[in-house]
Amino acid sequence: MRGAAFYGLAALAEIAGCYAVWAVVKLGKPAWWLLPGMLSLAAFAWALAQVEAAFAGRAFAAYGGVYIAASLGWMWAVEGARPDRFDLLGTALCLGGTAVVLFAPRGG
């Protein structure tokens, strides 16, 4: 469960940091938004490094599905656009891939 919490924290921090850049570039928000955005991206990297995994690549790969689900949650909660059935289907497929990467039986 600890890993799930860090994946969730990492996703929220990464999306918030990336959104800060998006808001400056695409929405005309002031450049000072980049400072909390950079701090948020640093928090993302720290949170992802807390995940218990034998290999960084596997932790990062598994995170991909979590990021996709969290991104669509952000789209709905912050941007007010409800995910459609294709968003939900794609997210389910990605989370299935995440589960395979995390929970597949591996020898020794």
Secondary structure, 3 states (H helix, E strand, C coil): CHHHHHHHHHHHHHHHHHHHHHHHHHHCCCHHHHHHHHHHHHHHHHHHHCCCCCCHHHHHHHHHHHHHHHHHHHHHHCCCCCCCHHHHHHHHHHHHHHHHHHHCCCCC
